[in-house]
């Protein structure tokens, strides 16, 4: 059994009273799903029906093995953009090969999810920090926007990046199909207005209905406006996707990139909805649900999926209480695939571009970027790094940059742990930070320094310099220098060697090094390294009060 997995966990506590609201929510989810199911595959150069397949089977997989009652799985813009980059690197030749490659990646992503759950790697989601994820997804959104130039104008754009496609459009200005531009622009404005007016009917659904009706009435295809075209009127058959011509190494590396972004964005979305719906999200259990959803998608010619923001939001707002709403949505989408394909084939391509452009704009979180600027300029800078990586260097490189920037951010935070000298307040127990508490005074002859962070190989030089500087500034009569280790969670062998050298250096100057409130793991490291033996049991204290008592009455009395 995989970590945190529970079959039919999404139906836990089901009540008959939920039946009506779940059915209603499932119908609403299906209505919202159709536009994105048809539009999102275009990001990766896949046929529209693959989006419908990827919107049906993953719902069944997650309903069986997913832990959440309210999350809805489906296509995701960020995941699709990474998938597009992976498929481009794999050099698949024909549309059929792209479908097989996408299904292989979905299967591989599903297996990676299950393996990660077994290894309890849900913590990996933490490596895509919120600032980096905000910037990265905003960068992907801008890439999606640029990618709609061809659908808006009818011009085939072959360049990648931010500015090259715009320059290519300028060079091909005489090929612009202005009726397509007018249609896409009008539908895009309609989407923005519907969002602003908070239409009870989802904007993408309105656009699909309007665009299909107008296409049938005015004959868009005869006017030169591209349409989706024929869709298969059959449900996909179970098959194991495999293409011997695809290099295994590139496939696995691509699957790892898709997995990282899909799981990262999916778990962030899940936690966001969990906070809103007041349910807990277990990342390792969600990995099982995501794995089942992706395997189901891959076995039925689909592509990688994750938590769908729009579908989950609709499900929760309409009142979905269990995964029954997901099953109802899957059944409804199946019926639409089998019986409405003749209608959907009339959907004009500029309408898909408008839907994708509006979705991309909604993912650019300007409010959060402003908040980051207000809270922390450094975190804002890392958000811009994530954005720049996705836009300028490609999505796959952007994934590496996003993770690398997160690790760099953590490293910079840990490289210079804060410290504070502690003292006493007359008439009050305990020790207080001298720089924050004006009435606190240092104890004569005693220096107490609080280190606020782990001591590891990359920060020991800085910490040593700080401690030596602080020691030089002490009065000559100071006899003890005691480290308050209550905030030191980790110590490695490099830090242990540094502390031993520091102890010896202090001893030559007549200053005795002590340590208080040392945690179990750091204590074991220092004991094996021989540092505690050098300090001596008399200078190792359970807490600061014991240290004060051992130092002498002047440390216990008021100062």
Secondary structure, 3 states (H helix, E strand, C coil): CCCCCCCCHHHCCCCHHHHHHHHHHHHHHHHHHHHHHHHHHHHHCCCHHHHHHHHHHHHHHHHHHCCCCCCCEECCHHHHHHHHHHHHHHCCCCHHHHHHHHHHHHHHHHHHHHHHHHCCCHHHHHHCCHHHHHHHHHHHHHHHHHHCHHHHHCCCCCCCCCHHHHHHHHHCHHHCCHHHHHHHHHHHHHHHHHHHCCCCCCHHHHHHHHHHHHHHHHCHHHHCCCECCCCCCCCCCCCCCCCCCCCHHHHHHHHHHHHHHHHHHHHHHHHHHHHHHCCCCCHHHHHHHHHHHHHHHHHCCCCCCEECHHHHHHHHHHCCCCCHHHHHHHHHHHHHHHHCHHHHCCCEHHHHHHHHHHHHHHHCCHHHHHHHHHHCHHHHHHHHHHHHHHHHCCHHHHHHHHHHHHHHHHHHHHHCCEEEEEEEECCEEEEEECCCCCCCECCCCEEEEEEECCECCCCHHHHHHHHHHHHHCCCCCCCEEEEECCCCCCECHHHHHHHHHHHHHHHHCCCEEEEECCCHHHHHHHHHCCHHHHHCHHHEECCHHHHHHHHCHHHHCCC
